[in-house]
Amino acid sequence: MMMKYELIIYWSEEDNSFIAEVPELPGCLADGETYLEVLQNAQIVMQEWLETTQELGRPIPKPKGKLVYA
């Protein structure tokens, strides 16, 4: 499944790792020692978040898609 949600990645000195936040999916966070690792972990956590939300019968937020490609 292709994820089209906004992903914010930053370095956390406190955690000594990269952190990825998905603002459109409340509470959806991932971490990783490298940029690539946090991207991979974010994909896993997003998929799990969406599956759990669907299983609970809750609405799944639609991606906002802020960028438009011509």
Steps between C-alpha positions, in 0.01 A plus 500: 500500500634841405497748786412855402505656844728786599807379688710729721848370582739663744797414720431470873801562726297377796426164331829492307309393189294624208128541569226483238157645571188458287286804590190370322505173701483598870758324714676347199875530571812303412868523580825374352875531531533614137285698260436187292408297808249758621339506154468121501365497856253777415357291213446206738343713774272679252377168358435366850322822599271478196428128553418550868276798427314300236459200734354730767251637246630854532522738205835514322617856426543580133847628405496877455734487201647848538724463195357497150698348214426599143 
